[in-house]
Each structure stands twice: as structure tokens, then as C-alpha cells.
Amino acid sequence: MNPSKRILIVEDDAPIAELLQLHLRDEGYEVVHMADGDAGMQALERGGWDALVLDLMLPGVDGLEICRRARAMAYYVPIIITSARSSEMHRILGLELGADDYLAKPFSVLELVARVRALLRRSQALAQNARLDAGVLVLGNLEIDPISREVKVDGGQVELTPREFDLLYFFVRHPGKVFSRFDLLNQVWGYRHDGYEHTVNTHINRLRTKIEADPSSPKRILTVWGHGYKWAEETP
């Protein structure tokens, strides 16, 4: 049971919302439902949420805009997008805006509940690890603060998305170890799913442009052809 975990559902389809509330409450979560984007955005801004289940097609502010605004907020809330928009373009856009997961309608409610559990476990583990590793990590000209989630290169602030920070922090904690794209999906995104591997490549490419002196010839996040990626054992 999870009595302290609060889940916000923003969904305009009443039967789906009712079903989600029923199953999530059975798991012991406190669940609040908003039926349109404006009310959902207001509820999100009030804070105190442990996860957000978000539809894309909403009256008022749409789901992608809510996702965008959520990732501009000071606090991080895991987001699962649910939508009838099943095209790859919308899936990629939602993930690129910072969503943690995406389920196309119709979906299994039990699968969604399982993914909520996985996201909450992962968030809790990251928070605990950050507390254990309190203190700024200095790797050459790269500084990483796991508490404030701030990154600097040559003393200058680097703007990372929450997922980019998670990916970077995971790599630096495992120098020299090779991870496949499926490994990274499981360890950083919190799930394995065919068709999502491309988002790993995208995030790594974007991360390289922000922390590598020459992204076309990376010295930190290395490609191990045929196997995956690794963080260099010796930091330049």
C-alpha cells in the first residue's frame, strides 16, 4: 500500500478516468482527477504530486503543453502520457518534452498501474541515491550536483532536461561499464519496450552536445559499436 503517494490524472474521457482511479486507489494511492487541461494545469501548479497520468487530447490546455510546462517547474514529477494518438511522431514528441512513459489507447489498465509503480520506485531510488551521494561530483571540467540537479562545464551552467540529467548521472556512477540501449531504457527510463530505443540515441546525442568539447568526437560518452554506450573510465 502507498498511502503517501499522490497521483494526478488529467483525462477528459470519464469512463477511462473512473477505471484508472479505481485501480490506482486499489493500490493505495491518493488519486485526484481533472477532466480538462486548464484544471489539470492548475492542480499541477499547486504541487505535491508523486506522478501525473496525462492525456494528450484535452479541452483547454493540451497534454503536450502541460508536459512542457511541467518540465519547466522547479520540482520533478514523473509523467505517463496516455493518448489515442498512437503515431510514432506524437510518442517521440511526448518523450522529448520530458514524459517518462507513453501508452497508446486502448491500453491495459493493469499495465499502466504497473508502470506507475515502476516510475515511483525509480523516483524514490534516485532520491535516496542522491542523498547518499550528497556533494558535487567533479570530473575534469564537469561538475554534477545530485541534490540541486545542476551541471556545469568550465564553471558555466548547462541546461539539461530531467531525463538528460538522469542519463548523465547514471553513466558517471558506472564508469567503463557498457550498457545497451535496452539496458539504459530499463535502468534510466524504468522499463523495456520495443520501439523506444531511438529515444536513447536522441538523448545521448543531445547530452553530448552539452557536455562534450567536440560532440562529433566524444571523449566522455563513448559508443561501443555493436554493444551500446559507456562512460569513459578516465575523464578528460
C-alpha positions as CSV (number, residue, x, y, z in Angstrom):
1,M,0.0,0.0,0.0
2,N,1.2,3.5,-0.8
3,P,-1.0,6.0,1.3
4,S,1.5,8.8,1.0
5,K,1.7,8.8,-2.8
6,R,-0.5,11.2,-4.7
7,I,-1.4,10.7,-8.3
8,L,-2.9,13.3,-10.6
9,I,-5.0,12.1,-13.6
10,V,-5.8,14.6,-16.3
11,E,-8.2,12.8,-18.6
12,D,-11.4,14.0,-20.3
13,D,-12.8,10.5,-21.0
14,A,-14.9,9.9,-17.9
15,P,-15.1,6.0,-18.2
16,I,-11.3,5.7,-18.6
17,A,-10.7,8.2,-15.8
18,E,-13.1,6.3,-13.5
19,L,-11.4,3.0,-14.3
20,L,-7.9,4.4,-13.6
21,Q,-9.0,5.9,-10.3
22,L,-10.5,2.6,-9.2
23,H,-7.3,0.6,-9.9
24,L,-4.9,3.2,-8.6
25,R,-6.9,3.6,-5.4
26,D,-6.9,-0.2,-5.0
27,E,-3.1,0.1,-5.0
28,G,-3.4,2.5,-2.0
29,Y,-2.6,5.7,-3.9
30,E,-4.4,9.0,-3.3
31,V,-5.9,9.9,-6.7
32,V,-7.2,13.2,-8.0
33,H,-8.9,13.5,-11.4
34,M,-9.2,16.7,-13.5
35,A,-11.3,16.5,-16.7
36,D,-9.7,19.3,-18.7
37,G,-6.3,20.8,-19.4
38,D,-6.9,24.1,-17.6
39,A,-8.0,22.5,-14.3
40,G,-5.2,19.9,-14.7
41,M,-2.6,22.6,-15.1
42,Q,-3.9,24.5,-12.1
43,A,-3.8,21.3,-10.0
44,L,-0.3,20.5,-11.2
45,E,1.0,24.0,-10.3
46,R,-0.3,23.6,-6.7
47,G,2.3,20.8,-6.4
48,G,2.5,17.8,-4.1
49,W,2.2,15.2,-6.8
50,D,4.2,12.0,-7.0
51,A,3.1,11.1,-10.5
52,L,1.0,12.5,-13.4
53,V,-1.1,10.4,-15.8
54,L,-1.8,12.8,-18.7
55,D,-3.9,12.5,-21.8
56,L,-2.8,14.4,-24.9
57,M,-6.2,15.4,-26.3
58,L,-7.8,17.7,-23.7
59,P,-10.2,20.6,-23.7
60,G,-8.3,23.8,-22.9
61,V,-4.5,23.4,-22.4
62,D,-3.5,20.2,-24.3
63,G,-1.4,17.5,-22.8
64,L,1.8,18.3,-24.7
65,E,1.7,21.9,-23.4
66,I,1.1,20.6,-19.8
67,C,4.1,18.3,-20.2
68,R,6.2,21.2,-21.4
69,R,5.2,23.4,-18.5
70,A,5.7,20.6,-16.0
71,R,9.3,20.2,-17.1
72,A,9.9,23.9,-16.6
73,M,8.8,23.7,-13.0
74,A,11.3,23.5,-10.1
75,Y,10.1,20.1,-8.8
76,Y,10.1,16.9,-10.8
77,V,7.0,14.8,-11.2
78,P,7.1,11.5,-13.3
79,I,4.7,11.7,-16.2
80,I,2.9,9.0,-18.1
81,I,1.2,10.1,-21.3
82,T,-1.9,8.2,-22.5
83,S,-3.4,9.1,-25.8
84,A,-5.3,7.8,-28.8
85,R,-2.5,9.5,-30.8
86,S,-0.5,6.3,-31.4
87,S,1.7,7.7,-34.2
88,E,5.4,7.5,-33.7
89,M,5.7,11.3,-34.1
90,H,3.5,12.0,-31.1
91,R,5.2,9.3,-29.0
92,I,8.6,10.8,-29.7
93,L,7.4,14.4,-29.1
94,G,5.9,13.4,-25.8
95,L,9.1,11.7,-24.7
96,E,11.3,14.6,-26.0
97,L,9.2,17.0,-23.9
98,G,10.1,15.1,-20.8
99,A,7.4,12.5,-20.4
100,D,8.7,9.3,-18.7
101,D,6.4,6.9,-20.5
102,Y,3.8,6.7,-23.2
103,L,0.8,4.3,-23.6
104,A,-1.4,4.4,-26.7
105,K,-5.1,3.9,-26.2
106,P,-6.6,1.4,-25.9
107,F,-4.2,0.2,-23.2
108,S,-4.2,-2.3,-20.4
109,V,-5.1,-0.5,-17.1
110,L,-3.1,-3.1,-15.3
111,E,-0.1,-2.3,-17.4
112,L,-0.5,1.4,-16.7
113,V,-0.7,0.7,-12.9
114,A,2.5,-1.4,-13.2
115,R,4.3,1.4,-15.0
116,V,3.2,3.9,-12.3
117,R,4.6,1.6,-9.6
118,A,7.9,1.3,-11.6
119,L,8.2,5.1,-12.0
120,L,7.5,5.7,-8.3
121,R,10.1,3.1,-7.3
122,R,12.7,4.6,-9.6
123,S,12.0,8.2,-8.4
124,Q,12.4,7.0,-4.8
125,A,15.6,5.2,-5.6
126,L,17.1,8.2,-7.4
127,A,16.2,10.5,-4.4
128,Q,17.8,8.1,-2.0
129,N,20.9,7.7,-4.1
130,A,21.2,11.5,-4.4
131,R,21.1,11.8,-0.6
132,L,23.7,9.1,-0.2
133,D,25.9,10.8,-2.8
134,A,25.4,14.3,-1.5
135,G,28.2,16.5,-2.7
136,V,29.3,17.9,-6.0
137,L,31.0,15.4,-8.4
138,V,33.9,16.9,-10.2
139,L,35.1,15.1,-13.3
140,G,37.6,17.2,-15.1
141,N,35.8,20.4,-16.1
142,L,32.5,18.8,-15.5
143,E,30.6,19.4,-12.2
144,I,27.5,17.5,-11.2
145,D,25.4,18.3,-8.2
146,P,23.0,15.4,-7.5
147,I,21.0,17.4,-4.9
148,S,20.2,20.5,-6.9
149,R,20.5,18.5,-10.2
150,E,22.7,21.2,-11.6
151,V,25.5,20.6,-14.1
152,K,28.4,22.9,-15.0
153,V,31.1,22.7,-17.7
154,D,34.1,25.0,-17.3
155,G,32.1,26.7,-14.5
156,G,29.2,27.6,-16.7
157,Q,25.7,26.3,-16.1
158,V,24.5,23.6,-18.5
159,E,20.7,23.3,-19.0
160,L,19.7,19.7,-19.0
161,T,16.2,18.2,-19.2
162,P,15.3,15.9,-16.3
163,R,15.9,12.8,-18.4
164,E,19.3,14.1,-19.7
165,F,20.4,14.6,-16.1
166,D,19.2,11.1,-15.1
167,L,21.1,9.6,-18.0
168,L,24.3,11.6,-17.3
169,Y,24.2,10.8,-13.6
170,F,23.6,7.1,-14.3
171,F,26.6,7.0,-16.6
172,V,29.1,8.7,-14.2
173,R,28.1,6.3,-11.5
174,H,29.2,3.3,-13.7
175,P,32.4,4.4,-15.5
176,G,33.7,1.9,-18.0
177,K,30.7,-0.3,-18.0
178,V,28.9,-0.9,-21.3
179,F,25.1,-0.5,-21.5
180,S,22.9,-1.4,-24.4
181,R,20.0,0.8,-25.3
182,F,17.7,-1.8,-23.7
183,D,19.8,-1.6,-20.5
184,L,19.5,2.1,-20.4
185,L,15.7,2.0,-21.0
186,N,15.4,-0.3,-18.1
187,Q,17.8,1.5,-15.7
188,V,17.2,5.1,-16.6
189,W,13.7,5.2,-18.1
190,G,12.5,2.4,-15.9
191,Y,11.0,0.0,-18.5
192,R,11.8,-2.1,-21.5
193,H,9.8,-1.6,-24.6
194,D,10.4,-2.3,-28.3
195,G,10.3,0.8,-30.4
196,Y,11.7,3.1,-27.7
197,E,15.4,2.5,-28.4
198,H,15.7,5.5,-30.7
199,T,14.9,7.9,-27.9
200,V,18.1,6.6,-26.1
201,N,20.1,7.6,-29.1
202,T,18.4,11.0,-29.3
203,H,19.1,11.8,-25.6
204,I,22.7,10.7,-25.8
205,N,23.3,12.9,-28.9
206,R,21.7,15.9,-27.2
207,L,23.7,15.2,-24.0
208,R,26.9,15.0,-26.0
209,T,26.3,18.5,-27.5
210,K,26.1,19.9,-24.0
211,I,29.0,18.2,-22.2
212,E,31.5,17.2,-24.9
213,A,34.1,19.6,-26.2
214,D,33.6,18.1,-29.7
215,P,30.3,16.2,-29.9
216,S,31.3,14.6,-33.2
217,S,34.3,13.0,-31.4
218,P,33.1,12.3,-27.9
219,K,35.6,11.6,-25.1
220,R,33.1,11.0,-22.3
221,I,30.1,9.1,-23.5
222,L,31.6,6.6,-25.8
223,T,29.9,4.4,-28.4
224,V,30.9,0.7,-28.2
225,W,29.9,-0.5,-31.7
226,G,27.5,-3.4,-31.7
227,H,27.0,-3.3,-27.9
228,G,25.9,0.2,-26.7
229,Y,27.5,3.1,-24.8
230,K,29.8,3.6,-21.8
231,W,31.2,6.5,-19.8
232,A,35.0,6.8,-20.2
233,E,36.9,5.4,-17.3
234,E,39.3,8.4,-17.4
235,T,37.6,11.8,-17.5
236,P,39.2,14.3,-19.8
